[in-house]
Amino acid sequence: MDYISINKKAWDKRTHIHCESKFYDVKNFLEGKSSLNNIELVEVGSVTGKSLLHLQCHFGLDTLSWARAGAQVTGVDLSSDAIVKANELANKINIKANFICNDIYKFGERNKEKYDIVFISYGALCWLPDLKKWAEVIAKSLKVDGQVNLVEFHPFNDLLTGYSYFGSESPDVEEEITYTENCGEETQKVITWAHSISEVLNALIDVGICIESFNEHIYSPYKCLEGAEHVKNKGYQLLFSGQNVPVIYSIKGRMINK
């Protein structure tokens, strides 16, 4: 099954829906609003003068927000429509950015550049069948002492909604609508994989990345979890039997071996 072509087709369609959504709020982004959340701003830290590679960047809002914060940015995404939109946005706000259309495994094979920071966030890992190859792309792309930051939805929520927590060679193949408020009723076929947190951590450790911090968060900046409740000035929480469920996790690592 050609998962790359299937998922690319879905994300090409989603790009046009997302660009018009309140969820992504492109209008206010163009007027200067950052799309970045407090979790990643705190954990990544200052990016002034640093080179930053954003893997699975969608149509570039976060990538360009890091550029506004002072980084020299490169964004990579599977969707050609998303990359076209990212370049359009960069031109509109007069920000220098390098956007590359490719799946990240092929990007990793061809890339010769080294970066100070590799950044990945929110709903990225489920689209990848092989986290060992993912981690190798990160390691190859980092300078010695370079930093990797991952902010991701916690897989515990997948378990609560009937999906596997642990990975499998067989992916989930579904027809689903996208997650923005303007999604309509049109579905797209998508192929995804489950990845436990231990799989993520071990993939990074095995390529020589030292894990400096691992954090679990009870508030999500996004209302995209069924049953989540908004807490003022905090975000969206999910309760199970009256107790908080971890909804986001974040990892900070450093490239110590080359």
Buried (B, 14 or more C-beta within 10 A) or exposed (E): EEBBEBBBBBBBBBBEBBBEBEBBEBEEBEEEBBBBBEBBBEBBEEBEEBBBBBBBBBBBBBBBBBBBBEBBBBBBBBBBBBBBBBBEBBEEBEBEBBBBBBBBBBBBEEBEEBBBBBBBBBBBBBBBBEBEBBBBBBBBBBBEEBBBBBBBBBBBBBBBEEEBBEBEEEBBEEEEEBBBEEBEEEBBEBBBBBBBBEBBBBBBEEBBBEBEEBBBBBBBBBEBBEEBEEEEEEBBBBEEEEEEBBBBBBBBBBBEEE
